[in-house]
């Protein structure tokens, strides 16, 4: 399967769906092969104007598109997921597309049960996917084959990068590390910015310094063959300014704080999965 031949349906046309559609078209997907169901007239209009794709008010009006699709992207909010999944099942499609879910917390077993479709791949993207710089965790149900995994990877390339996990419970760890991860970095940037202002920098300069430093450090870590630990050591001279700051982080147990925070996120993700999966 090549991208230009991929027939894809989106159920839900919000920000994440828009980001994926835009990325797919940039990479060679054909607008004529993409259709979206969303009840919002404004959303439908925006998608048609931005991408020239076909839109529908609900999935009942796109049975033909679903029957011909290679993949259906389920891009609705977790709280709406069960209702939408059951509406999909009610269509009783003869030919079932691969289901690619970007709904946080919904397990593949629950998706299969509600939709009567065993071919499910679960994805956990993060918000930088909106600018095609996201990180997505993927888990495939046992019924998904190699070609369907390849289709999932094509979709993820429209959002950024991806990793696969072999055990679904690890999706809760993916959520804790990268799904929620951007917020941690935003919080750290915010803290550095405020500290800079408190030391006399104007707000605009403090923000620019904080954001560019974070961006540069991330890019250096990505491009370097050294580990983050080695990179940290290379810019730290004992008795110097960086050393003084890192000593404070160590005294306050930064690693312990981060570990506890991520465990709270992982546990809450697992809890939400149980709550959302109830019939």
C-alpha positions in Angstrom: 0.0 0.0 0.0 1.3 3.4 -1.0 0.0 6.7 0.5 -1.5 8.1 -2.7 -3.7 5.0 -2.9 -4.8 5.0 0.8 -8.5 5.5 1.3 -9.2 6.9 4.7 -12.2 8.0 6.7 -12.1 10.2 9.8 -14.8 9.9 12.4 -14.4 13.2 14.2 -12.9 16.3 12.5 -11.3 18.2 15.4 -7.8 19.6 15.8 -6.0 16.2 15.8 -7.9 15.0 12.8 -7.1 18.2 11.0 -3.4 17.8 11.8 -3.3 14.3 10.5 -5.2 15.2 7.3 -2.9 18.1 6.6 0.2 15.9 7.2 -1.1 13.1 5.0 -1.9 15.4 2.1 1.6 17.1 2.4 3.1 13.6 2.1 1.1 12.6 -0.9 -2.3 11.3 0.1 -5.0 12.3 -2.3 -7.8 14.6 -1.0 -10.4 12.6 -3.1 -9.6 9.6 -1.0 -10.2 11.3 2.4 -13.6 11.8 4.0 -14.7 13.0 7.4 -17.8 12.7 9.6 -18.4 15.5 12.1 -21.7 17.0 13.3 -20.3 20.5 13.4 -21.2 22.5 10.3 -18.3 24.9 11.0 -15.9 22.0 11.2 -17.1 20.5 7.9 -16.8 23.9 6.2 -13.3 24.4 7.5 -12.1 20.9 6.4 -13.6 21.3 2.9 -12.1 24.8 2.4 -8.6 23.8 3.8 -8.2 20.4 2.3 -10.8 19.9 -0.4 -12.1 16.7 1.1 -15.6 15.2 1.4 -17.5 15.8 4.7 -20.6 14.3 6.3 -22.7 15.2 9.3 -22.6 11.7 10.7 -21.3 8.2 10.0 -24.8 7.0 8.9 -24.3 9.1 5.7 -20.9 7.7 4.8 -21.6 3.9 4.7 -20.1 3.7 1.2 -17.0 5.5 2.1 -16.5 3.3 5.2 -17.0 0.1 3.1 -14.4 1.2 0.6 -11.9 2.6 3.2 -8.6 0.9 4.1 -8.7 2.6 7.5 -11.1 4.6 9.7 -9.5 7.0 12.1 -11.6 7.3 15.3 -10.8 10.8 16.4 -13.6 11.6 18.9 -13.4 12.5 22.6 -13.2 9.5 25.0 -16.5 10.4 26.6 -18.2 10.2 23.2 -16.4 7.1 22.0 -18.7 4.4 23.1 -21.8 6.0 21.4 -19.9 6.6 18.2 -18.5 3.0 18.2 -21.9 1.5 18.6 -23.3 3.7 15.8 -20.4 2.3 13.7 -21.4 -1.3 14.6 -25.0 -0.6 13.7 -23.9 0.0 10.1 -23.1 -3.8 9.8 -20.4 -3.2 7.2 -19.6 -6.2 5.0 -16.1 -5.0 4.4 -14.4 -3.7 7.6 -11.6 -1.2 7.5 -8.7 -1.1 10.0 -9.8 1.0 13.0 -7.1 3.5 14.1 -8.1 5.1 17.4 -6.5 8.2 18.8 -8.9 8.4 21.8 -7.0 8.5 25.0 -7.6 5.6 27.4 -9.9 3.4 25.3 -8.6 -0.2 25.1 -8.5 -2.2 21.9 -10.6 -5.0 23.5 -13.3 -2.4 24.3 -13.1 -0.9 20.8 -13.5 -4.3 19.2 -16.4 -5.2 21.4 -18.3 -2.0 20.7 -17.6 -2.0 17.0 -17.7 -5.7 16.2 -14.3 -5.2 14.4 -11.3 -7.0 15.6 -8.8 -5.1 13.5 -7.8 -2.3 15.8 -4.7 -0.2 16.3 -4.6 2.1 19.3 -2.5 5.3 19.2 -1.5 7.8 21.8 -0.3 11.0 20.1 0.6 14.2 21.8 -0.2 17.9 21.1 3.0 18.7 19.0 1.3 16.5 16.4 -0.6 19.6 15.6 2.6 21.0 14.0 3.7 17.6 12.7 6.3 17.3 15.5 4.4 14.8 17.7 5.4 11.5 19.3 2.9 8.7 19.1 2.8 5.4 20.9 1.2 2.5 19.1 -0.3 -0.9 20.0 -1.9 -3.3 17.6 -4.5 -6.0 18.3 -3.6 -9.6 17.5 -5.9 -9.4 14.5 -3.9 -6.6 12.8 -1.5 -7.8 10.1 1.7 -6.4 8.8 0.1 -4.3 6.1 -2.3 -2.7 8.6 0.7 -1.9 10.9 2.3 -0.2 7.9 -0.9 1.9 7.3 -0.7 3.0 11.0 2.9 4.0 10.5 1.9 6.1 7.5 -0.7 7.9 9.6 1.9 8.5 12.4 4.4 9.9 9.9 1.9 12.7 9.2 2.1 13.6 13.0 5.8 13.1 13.6 7.5 10.0 15.1 6.2 6.8 16.7 7.1 3.8 18.8 5.4 0.4 19.1 4.7 -1.4 22.3 3.9 -5.1 22.4 1.8 -5.0 25.6 -1.2 -2.8 25.8 -0.7 -1.8 29.5 2.4 0.0 28.4 0.2 2.5 26.6 -0.5 4.0 30.0 3.3 4.5 30.4 3.4 6.1 26.9 0.6 8.4 28.1 2.6 9.3 31.2 5.9 10.0 29.3 4.9 11.5 26.0 1.1 11.9 25.9 1.1 14.2 28.9 4.8 15.1 28.4 4.5 18.4 26.6 2.7 19.9 29.6 5.7 19.0 31.8 8.1 20.8 29.5 5.7 23.8 29.2 5.7 23.9 33.0 9.5 23.9 33.2 9.7 26.6 30.5 7.2 28.6 32.4 9.2 28.2 35.7 12.5 29.3 34.0 10.8 32.2 32.4 9.4 33.4 35.7 12.7 33.0 37.4 14.4 35.0 34.7 11.8 37.8 35.2 12.4 37.8 38.9 16.1 38.3 38.2 15.4 41.4 36.2 14.9 40.2 32.6 11.9 41.7 30.7 9.1 39.2 30.1 9.6 38.9 26.3 13.3 38.3 26.6 12.8 35.7 29.4 10.3 33.8 27.3 12.5 33.9 24.2 15.5 32.7 26.2 13.5 29.9 27.8 11.8 28.6 24.7 14.9 28.7 22.5 17.1 27.1 25.1 14.6 24.2 25.5 14.3 23.8 21.7 18.0 23.9 21.2 18.7 21.4 24.0 16.1 19.0 22.6 17.5 19.2 19.1 21.0 18.7 20.4 19.9 15.6 22.4 18.1 14.3 19.3 21.1 14.8 17.0 23.9 13.8 19.3 25.2 10.2 19.8 25.7 11.1 23.5 23.1 10.3 26.1 21.3 13.2 27.9 23.4 12.3 30.9 26.7 12.8 29.0 25.4 16.0 27.4 24.6 17.3 30.9 28.0 16.4 32.2 29.7 18.2 29.2 28.2 21.5 30.1 28.7 21.2 33.9 32.0 22.3 35.4 32.4 21.6 39.1 32.0 24.8 41.1 30.5 26.6 38.1 27.1 28.2 37.5 25.4 25.1 36.0 26.8 22.9 38.8 25.3 25.3 41.4 21.9 25.0 39.8 22.0 21.2 39.3 23.0 20.8 43.0 19.7 22.5 43.9 17.8 20.1 41.6 19.6 17.2 43.3 18.9 18.5 46.8 15.2 18.9 45.9 15.2 15.3 44.4 14.2 16.3 40.9 14.4 12.6 39.7 12.1 11.6 42.6 9.6 14.3 41.8 9.5 13.4 38.1 9.2 9.6 38.8 6.3 10.3 41.3 4.5 12.6 38.8 4.8 10.1 35.9 3.6 7.3 38.1 0.5 9.4 39.0 -0.1 10.0 35.3 0.3 6.3 34.5 -2.0 5.1 37.3 -4.6 7.6 36.3 -4.4 6.5 32.7 -5.0 2.9 33.8 -7.9 4.0 36.0 -9.5 6.0 33.1 -9.2 2.9 30.9 -11.3 0.9 33.3 -13.8 3.7 33.7 -14.2 4.3 30.0 -14.4 0.6 29.1 -17.5 -0.1 31.2 -20.7 -1.0 29.3 
